[in-house]
């Protein structure tokens, strides 16, 4: 929302800006680091931080040094998760898909130019951060994002790609817009999208979009595997039918718009 909107509350936005600094840097952070990251003067940051500590959304570090996200944030995550019927419906289906595949399975939600992972089930020791719910990635570089764009018209896809941040995450990340559009077109024909080593070297991912009752893509089902165990062709042959089946089973009344 534009800051020029008369309903926009700048003080509230500043509080959230302070919390969002942690998306860029690991905790704990000093008051000066919070102020710099949020673009606030030190006095304003201090007042905001004190308020957030009082409410439980920030916590002081060891011996009162620095700040970390507070456990109260998890309460709001819980509120969101239980408010989306799709996530409740998807949980047993993802459990079945993981049992069938023996691979990591996930559900991501479409949020404009990004996808956000809401449900994640890992099957082996993997990078901790990569498997956390709440991780956000660009629609341009993910199988889930491309599967979602495959349900949009060309103009909507072009708009997303024009606005999406597209920094490469690995040396294999595809950044050329024409190549991404071609992959979206392939996903439209196949019913699923494929990404190989674009977000993590040695990993491949396939995904199929979930659409709501208005046939608008709102989420995606993912399966991820290792190139040490699978070729891209064999992985798609083995798992794409189940990914498509699961996505279709969850489509319709998703509770998302």
C-alpha positions in Angstrom: 0.0 0.0 0.0 1.2 3.5 -0.8 2.6 5.5 2.0 0.5 8.4 0.6 -2.7 6.6 1.5 -4.6 8.4 4.3 -5.3 5.1 6.0 -1.6 4.2 6.2 -0.3 4.2 9.8 3.4 5.1 9.7 4.1 4.3 13.3 2.7 0.8 12.9 4.8 0.3 9.7 7.9 1.3 11.6 7.3 -1.4 14.1 7.0 -4.0 11.5 10.1 -2.6 9.7 12.0 -3.3 12.9 10.9 -6.9 13.0 11.6 -7.4 9.3 15.3 -6.5 9.8 15.7 -10.1 11.0 14.9 -11.4 7.5 18.2 -9.9 6.4 20.5 -10.6 9.3 20.6 -13.4 11.9 19.8 -12.5 15.5 20.7 -11.1 17.9 21.0 -7.6 16.6 22.1 -4.4 18.4 19.8 -1.4 18.6 22.1 0.4 16.1 21.8 -2.5 13.7 18.0 -2.5 14.0 17.8 1.2 13.5 20.1 1.0 10.4 18.3 -2.0 8.9 14.8 -0.4 9.4 15.9 3.0 8.2 14.9 4.6 11.5 16.8 7.1 13.8 18.1 5.5 17.0 15.6 7.2 19.3 12.6 5.9 17.3 14.1 2.4 17.0 14.7 2.4 20.8 11.0 3.3 21.5 9.8 0.7 19.0 12.1 -2.0 20.4 11.0 -1.3 23.9 7.3 -1.6 22.9 7.9 -4.8 21.0 9.9 -6.3 23.9 7.0 -5.4 26.3 4.5 -7.2 23.9 6.7 -10.2 23.5 7.5 -9.8 19.8 11.2 -9.0 20.6 13.3 -10.5 23.3 16.6 -9.3 24.8 19.7 -11.3 24.3 21.9 -12.9 26.9 22.7 -10.5 29.7 20.4 -8.0 28.0 22.6 -7.5 25.0 21.0 -7.2 21.6 17.5 -8.2 20.4 16.0 -11.4 18.9 12.6 -12.2 17.5 10.2 -13.0 20.4 8.2 -16.2 20.9 5.0 -14.2 20.6 5.6 -14.2 16.8 4.9 -17.9 16.8 1.5 -17.2 18.1 0.6 -15.2 15.0 2.0 -18.0 12.8 -0.3 -20.4 14.6 -3.2 -18.0 14.0 -2.5 -17.9 10.3 -2.0 -21.6 9.9 -5.2 -22.5 11.5 -7.1 -19.9 9.5 -6.4 -21.4 6.1 -8.6 -24.5 5.4 -6.2 -25.5 2.5 -3.4 -26.2 5.0 -5.6 -28.5 7.1 -6.8 -30.4 4.0 -3.3 -30.6 2.6 -1.6 -32.1 5.6 -2.8 -35.7 5.3 -2.3 -35.6 1.5 1.3 -34.4 1.9 1.9 -37.1 4.4 0.7 -39.7 1.9 2.7 -38.1 -0.9 5.9 -38.3 1.3 5.2 -41.9 2.2 4.8 -42.8 -1.5 7.8 -40.8 -2.7 10.3 -41.1 0.1 11.4 -37.5 -0.8 10.9 -34.0 0.7 7.4 -32.7 0.0 6.1 -29.2 0.5 3.2 -26.8 0.0 3.9 -23.2 -0.9 1.4 -20.3 -1.1 1.4 -17.7 -3.9 2.1 -14.2 -2.7 2.3 -11.9 -5.7 5.9 -12.1 -7.0 6.9 -14.8 -4.5 6.0 -18.1 -3.1 6.0 -18.8 0.7 6.5 -22.3 2.0 3.7 -23.1 4.6 4.0 -26.9 5.0 7.3 -28.8 4.7 8.1 -32.5 5.4 11.7 -33.5 5.1 13.0 -37.1 5.1 16.7 -36.8 5.7 19.2 -34.6 7.3 19.0 -31.4 5.2 20.0 -27.7 5.5 18.0 -26.4 8.5 17.1 -23.0 7.0 16.0 -24.5 3.6 13.4 -26.7 5.3 11.8 -24.1 7.5 8.2 -23.0 6.9 8.0 -19.3 6.1 10.9 -19.4 3.6 10.1 -17.0 0.7 11.4 -17.4 -2.9 10.8 -15.7 -6.2 8.2 -17.1 -8.6 10.8 -16.8 -11.4 13.3 -19.3 -10.1 11.1 -22.0 -8.5 9.1 -24.9 -9.8 6.2 -23.8 -7.7 6.3 -20.3 -9.0 6.4 -21.4 -12.6 3.6 -23.9 -12.1 1.5 -21.1 -10.7 2.4 -18.8 -13.6 1.4 -21.6 -16.0 -2.2 -21.0 -14.9 -2.0 -17.2 -15.7 -2.3 -15.5 -19.1 0.8 -14.0 -20.8 0.1 -10.5 -19.6 -0.2 -11.5 -15.9 3.0 -13.6 -16.2 4.9 -10.8 -17.8 3.8 -8.5 -15.0 5.0 -10.8 -12.3 8.3 -11.4 -14.0 8.8 -7.6 -14.5 8.3 -6.9 -10.8 9.9 -10.0 -9.3 13.3 -9.8 -7.8 15.5 -12.2 -9.8 19.0 -12.4 -8.3 20.5 -15.9 -9.0 20.7 -18.1 -6.0 23.2 -20.6 -7.5 25.4 -20.7 -10.6 22.6 -22.8 -12.3 19.7 -20.3 -11.7 18.0 -19.3 -14.9 17.6 -15.6 -15.1 16.9 -15.0 -18.8 13.2 -13.9 -19.1 12.6 -15.7 -22.4 13.9 -18.9 -21.0 11.7 -18.5 -17.9 8.7 -17.9 -20.1 9.5 -21.0 -22.1 9.6 -23.0 -18.9 6.2 -21.6 -17.9 4.9 -22.7 -21.3 6.3 -26.2 -20.8 4.7 -26.3 -17.4 1.3 -25.3 -18.9 1.5 -28.2 -21.3 2.9 -30.8 -18.8 0.8 -29.9 -15.7 3.9 -29.4 -13.6 7.1 -27.4 -13.6 10.7 -28.5 -13.1 13.6 -26.6 -11.5 17.1 -28.1 -11.4 19.8 -26.7 -9.1 18.4 -23.2 -9.2 17.8 -22.8 -5.5 20.3 -25.3 -4.1 23.1 -27.1 -6.0 22.5 -30.9 -6.3 18.8 -30.6 -5.8 15.9 -30.8 -8.3 12.3 -29.9 -7.7 8.9 -30.5 -9.4 5.7 -28.7 -8.5 2.1 -28.5 -9.7 -0.3 -25.6 -8.9 -3.4 -25.6 -6.8 -6.2 -23.4 -8.0 -9.2 -22.0 -6.2 -12.9 -22.2 -7.1 -12.3 -19.4 -9.6 -9.5 -21.3 -11.3 -6.9 -18.8 -9.9 -3.6 -20.4 -8.8 -3.1 -19.9 -5.1 -0.5 -22.5 -4.1 1.6 -25.4 -5.3 2.6 -28.9 -4.2 6.3 -29.7 -4.4 8.6 -32.8 -4.4 12.3 -32.3 -4.1 15.1 -34.8 -4.6 18.8 -35.2 -5.0 20.7 -35.3 -8.4 23.0 -37.9 -6.7 20.0 -40.3 -6.7 17.9 -39.1 -9.7 18.2 -37.8 -13.2 15.8 -35.0 -14.0 13.9 -37.3 -16.5 13.6 -40.2 -14.1 12.5 -37.9 -11.3 9.7 -36.3 -13.4 8.6 -39.7 -14.7 8.4 -41.1 -11.2 6.8 -38.3 -9.3 5.0 -35.9 -11.6 1.8 -38.0 -11.8 1.5 -38.0 -8.0 2.3 -34.3 -7.7 -0.4 -33.4 -10.3 -2.9 -35.8 -8.6 -2.3 -34.2 -5.1 -2.6 -30.6 -6.5 -5.8 -31.5 -8.2 -7.2 -33.1 -5.1 -6.6 -29.8 -3.2 -7.9 -27.5 -5.9 -11.3 -25.9 -5.7 -12.4 -24.8 -2.3 -9.0 -23.7 -1.0 -10.1 -20.9 1.2 -7.7 -18.6 -0.6 -8.3 -15.9 -3.1 
